[in-house]
Amino acid sequence: KRLNDLISAAVEFDENDGRDCNDFLHFIDKYEVHELATGNAVRVMTIHQSKGLGFDIVILPDLQEGNMTKASQIDLVVAREPRTARPLWALKMPRRVIAENDPVLATQVRASNETECFDALCLLYVALTRARQGLYMVTSFPGKSAAAMTPAALLKLQMAGDMKPADGPHVTIDGEELICLYETGERDWYTKVTAKGPLAESTERRELPEGFVERPSRRRRLLGISPSMFEEGEIRADSLFAIAARDSMEVGTAIHELFEKVSWINEVDNEKIIQEWRGTSSVVEEIKQRAIEQFRQALAFADVRQALSKPEGNVDLWREKHFEIVLDDQWVTGVFDRVTIVRGLDNKILGATVLDFKSDEVTNEAELNDRAERYRLQLSIYGKALSRMLRIDPSQVTLRLLFTCPGKVYDL
């Protein structure tokens, strides 16, 4: 059965035009088989296994293990900066009694306890929501010195409060007297359920029409593309392995990160943007300096400042906006660097501008024109996608390239 499940998963992966072995390993690692609950049977399973399933009756007999408010084991912890979640340090923790008496380690213990508590609540929620008709929770009373907040203790506290064993109504099952601490709904619900007869199985054998295998598939197969792949032009193969090419790519990424933090140029503090970015970026110092220098130089040009200025009227601004859209049987995955949407007084869209940042090192007008034409196909896809999203005519979309190195804005 599991081999057939694996084959089905492989077919599903293959239908998405996947061919990479590592991608398949990642795919199969996260692949889930959703099974239907078996009829006319009693199943003994863990709460994790029951996720996504439903049963007429659910009995939870094992709710008195563990402590929901205390992590069972804290081995390796990673402390993170609160604002950026950047790792600060990692440590194999000492015994709890030591960690709880150190202010820094005690903070990590509390964080682990909170995570464990949240996970335990999520698991308990799954357990309590599997039943369609009857949910029965069977527990015993804890000892006098018991202090752990087990799932049973939490449920008793929330539903029965401080009720003592003698306070609850008694229920007799097979001659044994049990105490019912909490009850809601109809106890005899099962007497009102009509039995379902077995479904009649069709004995008719269906035959595929002649020539069926030769018919073209009616399934619509989409080709996944990313507009950033469509830079046209030729480069030397050896440049792909050059250190300078790698550094240029890192500088380009860093410049994008700086420009995406700019809303409207006259409303932001450029130096504050630089300092905040410097503190969170993980690139080496040399790349940081090159990116910051190019960022400052670009903002000094009038064309660049004009492109980043807020137009008059009712305006929306998108920055680093990810999108997925189907265009001409192609699944397009992309990111708008910057989109400015201008609306009228009636909130109707009058036009939109796509601005894409490019860090190409161009030195003259001819080279600038050549580089801009390389990006024409990429920007045209962006324009088509944006017009579809905003439901406006493609002629209302302006496509622009902002070359950060020469500080030029190029209209396509």
C-alpha positions as CSV (number, residue, x, y, z in Angstrom):
1,K,0.0,0.0,0.0
2,R,2.8,2.4,0.9
3,L,4.6,1.6,-2.3
4,N,1.4,2.6,-4.3
5,D,1.3,5.8,-2.2
6,L,4.9,6.5,-3.2
7,I,4.1,5.9,-6.9
8,S,1.0,8.2,-6.7
9,A,3.2,10.9,-5.1
10,A,5.8,10.5,-7.8
11,V,3.1,10.8,-10.5
12,E,1.9,14.0,-8.8
13,F,5.4,15.4,-8.8
14,D,6.0,14.4,-12.4
15,E,2.8,16.2,-13.5
16,N,4.3,19.5,-12.4
17,D,7.2,19.0,-14.8
18,G,9.7,18.4,-11.9
19,R,12.9,16.6,-13.0
20,D,15.4,17.5,-10.2
21,C,16.1,14.6,-7.8
22,N,16.7,16.9,-4.8
23,D,13.4,18.7,-5.5
24,F,11.7,15.3,-5.4
25,L,13.3,14.4,-2.1
26,H,12.0,17.7,-0.6
27,F,8.6,17.1,-2.1
28,I,8.3,13.6,-0.8
29,D,9.5,14.6,2.6
30,K,6.5,17.0,3.0
31,Y,4.0,14.8,1.1
32,E,1.0,13.8,3.2
33,V,-1.5,11.0,2.5
34,H,-5.0,11.9,3.7
35,E,-6.9,8.8,4.5
36,L,-10.6,8.5,5.2
37,A,-11.8,7.2,8.6
38,T,-12.6,3.4,8.3
39,G,-16.2,2.5,8.9
40,N,-17.5,-0.2,11.3
41,A,-14.2,-0.3,13.1
42,V,-12.5,0.9,16.3
43,R,-9.2,2.5,15.7
44,V,-6.5,3.1,18.3
45,M,-4.2,5.9,17.3
46,T,-2.2,8.9,18.4
47,I,-3.7,12.4,18.3
48,H,-1.2,13.3,15.5
49,Q,-2.5,10.4,13.4
50,S,-6.1,11.5,13.9
51,K,-5.5,15.0,12.4
52,G,-7.9,15.7,9.5
53,L,-10.1,12.7,10.3
54,G,-13.6,12.5,11.8
55,F,-15.3,9.8,13.9
56,D,-18.8,9.3,15.3
57,I,-17.3,8.5,18.7
58,V,-14.0,9.6,20.2
59,I,-12.7,8.3,23.6
60,L,-9.7,10.1,25.1
61,P,-8.4,8.0,28.0
62,D,-4.9,9.3,28.2
63,L,-5.0,13.0,29.3
64,Q,-3.0,12.8,32.5
65,E,0.6,12.7,31.1
66,G,3.0,15.6,30.8
67,N,3.0,19.2,32.0
68,M,1.5,21.7,29.5
69,T,3.2,24.7,31.2
70,K,6.7,23.2,31.3
71,A,9.0,22.1,28.5
72,S,9.8,18.4,29.0
73,Q,13.4,18.8,27.8
74,I,15.5,21.8,26.9
75,D,18.6,20.7,25.1
76,L,20.0,23.2,22.6
77,V,18.6,26.8,22.5
78,V,19.2,29.6,20.0
79,A,18.7,33.1,21.3
80,R,17.4,35.6,18.7
81,E,17.3,39.4,18.3
82,P,13.6,40.2,19.1
83,R,13.0,42.6,16.2
84,T,14.8,40.8,13.3
85,A,14.9,37.2,14.7
86,R,18.6,37.1,13.8
87,P,20.5,34.4,15.8
88,L,22.7,35.9,18.6
89,W,24.1,32.8,20.2
90,A,23.5,29.1,20.7
91,L,24.1,27.0,23.8
92,K,23.6,23.4,25.0
93,M,21.6,24.1,28.1
94,P,22.7,23.0,31.6
95,R,20.2,21.4,34.0
96,R,17.0,23.3,34.5
97,V,17.7,24.1,38.1
98,I,20.9,26.0,37.0
99,A,19.3,27.6,33.9
100,E,16.3,29.0,35.9
101,N,18.7,30.8,38.3
102,D,20.6,32.6,35.6
103,P,18.7,35.7,34.3
104,V,19.7,35.2,30.6
105,L,19.1,31.4,30.5
106,A,15.9,31.8,32.5
107,T,14.5,33.9,29.6
108,Q,15.2,31.1,27.2
109,V,13.6,28.6,29.6
110,R,10.4,30.7,29.7
111,A,10.4,30.9,25.9
112,S,10.7,27.1,25.6
113,N,7.9,26.7,28.2
114,E,5.7,29.0,26.2
115,T,6.4,27.2,22.9
116,E,5.7,23.8,24.6
117,C,2.5,25.1,26.1
118,F,1.2,26.4,22.7
119,D,2.0,23.1,21.0
120,A,0.2,21.2,23.7
121,L,-2.9,23.4,23.4
122,C,-2.9,22.9,19.6
123,L,-2.6,19.1,20.0
124,L,-5.4,19.1,22.6
125,Y,-7.6,21.1,20.2
126,V,-7.1,18.4,17.5
127,A,-8.1,15.7,20.0
128,L,-11.3,17.6,21.1
129,T,-12.5,18.3,17.5
130,R,-12.4,14.8,15.9
131,A,-15.9,13.6,17.2
132,R,-19.1,14.0,15.2
133,Q,-21.5,12.7,17.8
134,G,-19.9,11.7,21.1
135,L,-16.7,12.8,22.9
136,Y,-15.8,11.0,26.1
137,M,-12.8,12.0,28.2
138,V,-11.9,9.5,30.9
139,T,-9.6,10.6,33.7
140,S,-8.9,10.0,37.4
141,F,-8.4,12.5,40.2
142,P,-4.8,13.5,40.8
143,G,-3.0,12.9,44.0
144,K,-3.0,15.5,46.8
145,S,0.5,16.8,46.0
146,A,0.0,16.8,42.2
147,A,0.8,20.3,40.7
148,A,1.4,19.6,37.0
149,M,-1.0,21.2,34.5
150,T,-1.8,18.1,32.5
151,P,-4.4,18.2,29.7
152,A,-6.8,16.5,32.2
153,A,-6.2,19.2,34.8
154,L,-6.8,22.0,32.3
155,L,-10.1,20.5,31.1
156,K,-11.3,19.9,34.7
157,L,-10.4,23.4,35.7
158,Q,-12.2,25.0,32.7
159,M,-15.3,22.8,32.7
160,A,-15.8,21.6,36.3
161,G,-14.0,24.3,38.3
162,D,-13.4,23.2,41.9
163,M,-15.9,20.3,41.8
164,K,-14.9,17.5,44.2
165,P,-15.5,13.8,43.5
166,A,-18.5,13.6,45.7
167,D,-20.1,16.6,44.0
168,G,-20.6,15.2,40.5
169,P,-23.5,13.0,39.3
170,H,-22.8,9.3,39.2
171,V,-23.0,7.2,36.0
172,T,-23.1,3.4,36.2
173,I,-21.4,1.5,33.4
174,D,-21.3,-2.3,33.5
175,G,-22.1,-2.2,37.2
176,E,-19.2,0.2,38.0
177,E,-20.1,3.6,39.4
178,L,-18.3,6.5,37.8
179,I,-18.4,10.3,38.4
180,C,-19.4,12.6,35.6
181,L,-17.8,16.0,36.2
182,Y,-19.1,17.7,33.1
183,E,-21.8,16.8,30.5
184,T,-23.5,18.6,27.7
185,G,-25.7,17.5,24.8
186,E,-27.8,14.3,24.8
187,R,-26.5,11.3,26.6
188,D,-28.6,8.9,24.6
189,W,-27.8,10.3,21.2
190,Y,-26.9,6.9,19.9
191,T,-30.5,5.6,20.3
192,K,-31.6,8.2,17.7
193,V,-29.1,7.3,15.0
194,T,-30.4,5.1,12.2
195,A,-28.1,2.4,11.0
196,K,-26.7,2.8,7.5
197,G,-26.9,-0.2,5.2
198,P,-24.0,-1.2,3.1
199,L,-23.6,0.7,-0.2
200,A,-24.5,-1.4,-3.2
201,E,-21.4,-1.8,-5.4
202,S,-21.8,-1.4,-9.1
203,T,-21.2,-4.6,-11.0
204,E,-21.1,-2.9,-14.4
205,R,-17.7,-2.9,-15.9
206,R,-16.9,0.4,-17.7
207,E,-15.0,0.2,-20.9
208,L,-12.9,3.0,-22.3
209,P,-13.9,4.0,-25.8
210,E,-11.7,2.8,-28.7
211,G,-8.7,5.0,-29.4
212,F,-9.0,6.7,-25.9
213,V,-5.2,6.4,-25.3
214,E,-4.5,8.4,-28.5
215,R,-6.7,11.3,-27.6
216,P,-4.9,14.5,-26.5
217,S,-5.1,15.3,-22.8
218,R,-7.8,17.8,-21.8
219,R,-5.7,18.7,-18.8
220,R,-4.4,22.2,-19.0
221,R,-0.6,22.1,-18.3
222,L,0.9,25.4,-17.2
223,L,4.5,26.2,-17.8
224,G,6.0,28.0,-14.8
225,I,8.2,31.0,-15.7
226,S,9.7,34.0,-13.9
227,P,10.1,37.3,-15.7
228,S,13.5,37.9,-14.2
229,M,14.8,34.9,-16.4
230,F,14.1,36.8,-19.6
231,E,17.1,39.1,-19.7
232,E,18.2,38.9,-23.3
233,G,21.8,39.2,-24.5
234,E,25.0,37.3,-24.6
235,I,27.7,37.0,-21.9
236,R,31.0,35.1,-21.8
237,A,30.7,31.7,-20.1
238,D,33.8,32.3,-18.0
239,S,32.3,35.4,-16.5
240,L,29.8,33.2,-14.6
241,F,32.7,31.8,-12.5
242,A,34.4,35.1,-11.9
243,I,34.6,36.6,-8.4
244,A,33.8,40.0,-9.8
245,A,30.5,38.7,-11.3
246,R,29.5,37.2,-7.9
247,D,30.3,40.5,-6.1
248,S,28.2,42.4,-8.6
249,M,25.3,40.2,-8.0
250,E,25.6,40.7,-4.2
251,V,25.9,44.5,-4.7
252,G,22.8,44.4,-6.9
253,T,20.8,42.5,-4.2
254,A,22.0,44.9,-1.5
255,I,21.0,47.9,-3.6
256,H,17.5,46.4,-4.1
257,E,17.2,46.0,-0.3
258,L,18.1,49.6,0.2
259,F,15.7,51.0,-2.4
260,E,12.8,48.8,-1.3
261,K,12.9,50.7,2.1
262,V,12.3,54.0,0.3
263,S,8.6,55.0,0.3
264,W,8.5,58.6,-1.0
265,I,11.8,60.3,-1.3
266,N,10.8,63.5,0.4
267,E,9.2,61.6,3.4
268,V,12.1,59.3,4.5
269,D,15.5,59.8,6.1
270,N,18.0,58.2,3.7
271,E,20.8,58.0,6.3
272,K,18.4,56.3,8.8
273,I,17.6,53.7,6.1
274,I,21.3,53.1,5.5
275,Q,22.0,52.6,9.2
276,E,19.1,50.2,9.8
277,W,20.0,48.2,6.7
278,R,23.7,48.1,7.7
279,G,22.7,46.6,11.1
280,T,20.6,43.8,9.6
281,S,22.4,42.9,6.4
282,S,24.6,39.8,6.4
283,V,26.8,40.7,3.4
284,V,30.5,41.5,3.9
285,E,31.6,45.0,4.7
286,E,33.1,45.7,1.3
287,I,29.8,44.9,-0.4
288,K,27.9,47.0,2.1
289,Q,30.2,50.0,1.3
290,R,29.8,49.6,-2.5
291,A,26.0,49.3,-2.2
292,I,25.7,52.3,0.2
293,E,27.9,54.5,-2.0
294,Q,25.9,53.6,-5.1
295,F,22.6,54.2,-3.2
296,R,23.7,57.7,-2.1
297,Q,25.0,58.6,-5.6
298,A,21.8,57.5,-7.2
299,L,19.6,59.5,-4.9
300,A,21.6,62.6,-5.8
301,F,20.3,62.6,-9.4
302,A,17.2,64.6,-10.2
303,D,15.7,61.9,-12.5
304,V,15.9,59.3,-9.7
305,R,14.5,61.7,-7.1
306,Q,11.6,62.5,-9.5
307,A,10.9,58.8,-10.0
308,L,10.7,58.2,-6.3
309,S,8.6,61.3,-5.5
310,K,4.9,61.1,-4.7
311,P,2.6,62.2,-7.5
312,E,-0.3,64.6,-7.0
313,G,-3.7,63.1,-6.0
314,N,-4.8,59.8,-4.7
315,V,-1.9,57.4,-4.9
316,D,-1.1,53.8,-3.8
317,L,2.4,52.4,-3.6
318,W,3.6,48.8,-3.8
319,R,7.1,47.8,-2.8
320,E,8.6,44.3,-3.3
321,K,5.1,43.0,-4.1
322,H,5.2,39.2,-4.9
323,F,2.6,37.9,-7.3
324,E,1.5,34.7,-9.0
325,I,-0.7,34.9,-12.2
326,V,-1.6,32.8,-15.2
327,L,-0.9,34.5,-18.5
328,D,-1.3,32.7,-21.9
329,D,-1.1,29.2,-20.3
330,Q,2.0,30.2,-18.3
331,W,2.2,30.4,-14.6
332,V,4.1,33.6,-13.9
333,T,5.9,34.1,-10.6
334,G,7.5,37.5,-10.0
335,V,8.1,40.5,-7.8
336,F,7.3,44.1,-8.6
337,D,10.2,46.2,-7.3
338,R,8.0,49.3,-7.1
339,V,4.5,50.1,-8.5
340,T,2.8,53.5,-8.3
341,I,-1.0,53.5,-8.8
342,V,-2.8,56.8,-9.5
343,R,-6.5,57.1,-8.8
344,G,-9.1,59.8,-9.6
345,L,-11.5,61.4,-7.1
346,D,-14.0,58.5,-7.7
347,N,-11.2,56.1,-6.7
348,K,-11.0,54.8,-10.3
349,I,-7.5,53.9,-11.5
350,L,-6.2,56.4,-14.0
351,G,-2.8,54.7,-14.5
352,A,0.1,52.8,-13.0
353,T,3.8,52.8,-13.3
354,V,6.1,49.8,-12.9
355,L,9.6,50.9,-11.8
356,D,12.3,48.2,-11.8
357,F,15.7,48.7,-10.2
358,K,18.8,47.7,-12.2
359,S,22.4,47.9,-10.8
360,D,24.1,47.3,-14.2
361,E,27.4,49.3,-14.4
362,V,26.8,51.2,-17.7
363,T,29.1,54.1,-18.7
364,N,27.5,55.7,-21.8
365,E,24.2,56.3,-23.5
366,A,24.6,53.5,-26.1
367,E,25.4,51.0,-23.5
368,L,22.4,52.1,-21.4
369,N,20.0,51.7,-24.4
370,D,21.4,48.2,-25.1
371,R,20.9,47.1,-21.5
372,A,17.4,48.6,-21.4
373,E,16.4,46.6,-24.4
374,R,17.6,43.4,-22.7
375,Y,15.0,43.9,-20.1
376,R,12.1,44.8,-22.4
377,L,10.6,41.3,-22.4
378,Q,10.8,41.1,-18.6
379,L,9.1,44.4,-18.1
380,S,6.4,43.7,-20.7
381,I,5.4,40.6,-18.7
382,Y,5.3,42.8,-15.6
383,G,3.1,45.3,-17.4
384,K,0.7,42.6,-18.7
385,A,0.4,41.1,-15.2
386,L,-0.3,44.4,-13.6
387,S,-2.9,45.4,-16.1
388,R,-4.7,42.1,-15.5
389,M,-4.5,42.5,-11.7
390,L,-5.8,46.1,-11.7
391,R,-8.3,45.4,-14.5
392,I,-7.0,48.3,-16.6
393,D,-5.9,48.6,-20.3
394,P,-2.2,47.8,-20.9
395,S,-1.8,51.2,-22.4
396,Q,-2.5,52.7,-18.9
397,V,0.7,51.0,-17.5
398,T,4.0,52.8,-17.8
399,L,7.2,50.7,-17.7
400,R,10.4,52.2,-16.4
401,L,13.9,51.1,-15.5
402,L,15.9,52.9,-12.8
403,F,19.6,52.3,-13.4
404,T,21.2,53.0,-10.1
405,C,24.8,53.2,-11.2
406,P,24.5,56.1,-13.8
407,G,21.4,57.5,-12.0
408,K,19.2,57.3,-15.1
409,V,15.5,56.5,-15.5
410,Y,14.7,54.8,-18.8
411,D,11.1,54.6,-20.2
412,L,10.4,51.5,-22.2
